[in-house]
Amino acid sequence: QVQLVESGGGLVQAGGSLRLSCAASGTFSTISAMAWYRQAPGKQRELVATITSGSSANYADSVRGRFTISRDNAKNTLYLQMNSLKPEDTAVYYCKADARLRFGGRSYAYWGQGTQVTVSS
């Protein structure tokens, strides 16, 4: 099993910054791709950014240029640096990791419980 715990969310004014973290623990052997998703009230969950094990990143158009996804493989931790925050960034942000368990031959997607980000105008 893989546990993902997000942290760093909170309340920030428009134009401000936050950095989210996602720490992975458990019996996995490797983590390949990781990603941040978010879900605003009344909206579907959407992909924010992805990053490969080699740190190749992709971003949703809505956050490109403002957010930066990164990872520290030695610490099994994913980050999302969010700058120039807008009220429309308000959402619960979720961490996802594709991980292979010890003694397992395939990868599965694991999700964190989410952290709330609220951006005031």
C-alpha positions in Angstrom: 0.0 0.0 0.0 1.0 3.6 -0.7 0.0 6.5 1.5 0.1 10.1 0.2 -0.2 13.0 2.5 -0.6 16.5 1.2 0.3 19.6 3.1 0.8 23.3 2.6 -2.7 24.4 1.7 -4.4 27.4 3.3 -5.9 30.8 2.7 -4.0 33.3 0.6 -4.8 36.6 -1.1 -4.9 36.9 -4.9 -1.5 37.4 -6.2 0.1 35.4 -3.4 2.0 32.2 -3.3 1.7 28.8 -1.7 3.8 25.6 -1.9 2.1 22.3 -1.6 3.9 19.1 -0.6 2.9 15.5 -1.0 4.9 12.9 1.0 4.7 9.2 -0.1 5.2 6.3 2.2 4.4 2.6 2.3 5.6 -0.6 0.8 6.2 0.6 -2.8 9.4 -0.2 -4.6 9.2 2.6 -7.2 7.1 5.6 -8.1 6.9 6.6 -11.7 4.6 9.5 -12.7 3.2 11.8 -10.1 0.5 14.5 -10.6 -1.5 17.2 -8.9 -5.2 17.4 -9.5 -7.8 19.9 -8.1 -11.5 20.0 -7.6 -13.4 23.2 -7.1 -16.9 23.3 -5.5 -19.4 22.0 -7.9 -16.8 21.1 -10.5 -15.2 18.0 -11.8 -11.7 17.0 -10.7 -9.2 18.3 -13.2 -5.5 17.7 -13.9 -3.2 20.5 -12.9 0.2 19.2 -13.6 2.1 16.0 -14.1 5.8 15.0 -13.7 7.7 11.9 -14.7 10.3 10.1 -12.7 12.8 12.1 -14.8 11.2 15.4 -13.9 9.6 16.1 -17.2 6.6 18.3 -16.5 3.3 19.2 -18.2 0.8 21.7 -17.1 -2.8 22.6 -17.6 -3.2 25.8 -19.7 -4.9 27.5 -16.7 -1.8 27.2 -14.6 1.1 27.2 -17.0 3.6 30.0 -16.2 2.3 30.4 -12.7 2.7 26.9 -11.1 5.7 24.7 -11.0 5.6 21.0 -10.3 8.7 19.3 -8.9 9.7 16.1 -7.1 12.5 14.9 -4.8 12.8 11.3 -5.5 15.2 10.7 -2.6 12.5 12.0 -0.3 9.6 10.5 -2.2 8.0 13.9 -2.1 6.1 15.9 -4.7 5.8 19.7 -4.7 3.6 22.3 -6.4 4.8 25.8 -6.2 1.9 28.1 -6.9 2.5 31.8 -7.7 0.3 34.6 -8.8 -2.7 32.8 -7.3 -6.2 33.7 -8.5 -9.6 33.2 -6.9 -10.3 30.6 -9.6 -7.5 28.5 -8.2 -9.6 27.8 -5.1 -10.0 24.1 -4.8 -9.1 21.0 -3.0 -5.7 19.9 -4.4 -5.0 16.2 -4.6 -1.7 14.3 -5.1 -1.6 11.2 -7.3 1.3 8.7 -7.7 1.7 5.8 -10.0 3.6 3.3 -7.8 4.7 -0.3 -8.0 4.5 -2.2 -4.7 7.1 -4.5 -3.4 6.6 -8.0 -4.9 4.2 -6.5 -7.4 4.6 -6.6 -11.1 2.4 -3.6 -12.1 1.8 0.0 -11.1 -1.3 1.4 -9.6 -2.6 4.9 -9.1 -2.7 6.1 -5.5 -4.4 9.3 -4.2 -4.0 11.5 -1.2 -6.8 13.0 0.8 -6.4 16.5 -0.5 -5.5 19.9 0.9 -7.7 23.0 0.7 -6.4 26.0 -1.1 -8.5 29.2 -0.9 -7.6 32.3 -2.7 -9.4 35.5 -1.7 -10.0 38.4 -4.0 
